[in-house]
């Protein structure tokens, strides 16, 4: 069985993970991405990212 998930690596901006990249599922209807952030004030906390004005 092959994996048909379409993903793209995006560069994060506007939060504690600036400059790092993360894979995003192109078929996911939710525009938000929550990523575990080791450097946040609460261990195991997540940083929430959304597309910019251009949808990227």
N, C-alpha and C positions, 0 to 999 in steps of 0.2 A: 504494500500500500504506500503510495507516495504522498508527501506532504504538499498540499496545494495552498498553504497560507502565503499570502503576498505581504512581505514586509519591506520596509525601507529604514535605513539608519538615519536618524535626525540628530542634529547638534542642538543641545539644550541651552537656553538663554533665559535670564530673568529669575534665577533661583540659585540655591547653594551648589548645584551640580553644573553650573555654567561651563561650557566648553567640552563637556563629555558627550558621548553619543549614546543613543538608545534605540533599539529596534522598535518600530511601530507597525502594528498590523493594519494594512490598508483597508481591509474589509470590516474592521471593527466600527460600528456605527457611533460609538462614543468618541468625541474628539479629545478627551482628557487622557493623560497618562500619569499614573502615580508610581513613583520609583522610590525604593527604600534608600534613605540617605543616611550614611554612617556618621556624617558630620553635623547632624541636627541636634537641637537641645534635648530631644527625647530619644534615647536609644531605640532603634527599630522604627523610628518615625519615617514618614514618607513625604516626598516633595511632589507637588501636583503641578503638572505642566499642561498647557493647552496650546492649540495652534495660534499663530499670530494673525493679524488682520487679513493677511493674504491667504490664510488657510494652511500655512506651512508650519 
